[in-house]
Amino acid sequence: MKASELKAMKDAELVEKETELRENIFRMKFKLATGDIEDSSQIKKAKKDIARIKTILNERAIEEK
């Protein structure tokens, strides 16, 4: 996802998206271990999306202070 798409989301939606991405990473790691996953770069992309979400949430928390 792009940062602009994430910035348009509300905080609750971002937290929900982060949880969803973490669950996907968990599943992808199992698939990777069993050899069922074709594109292992998806794990890296999901981790970057989580980092973007955390950055946006931290920026919003700082702005509130």
Secondary structure, 3 states (H helix, E strand, C coil): CCHHHHHCCCHHHHHHHHHHHHHHHHHHHHHHHHCCCCCCHHHHHHHHHHHHHHHHHHHHHHHHC
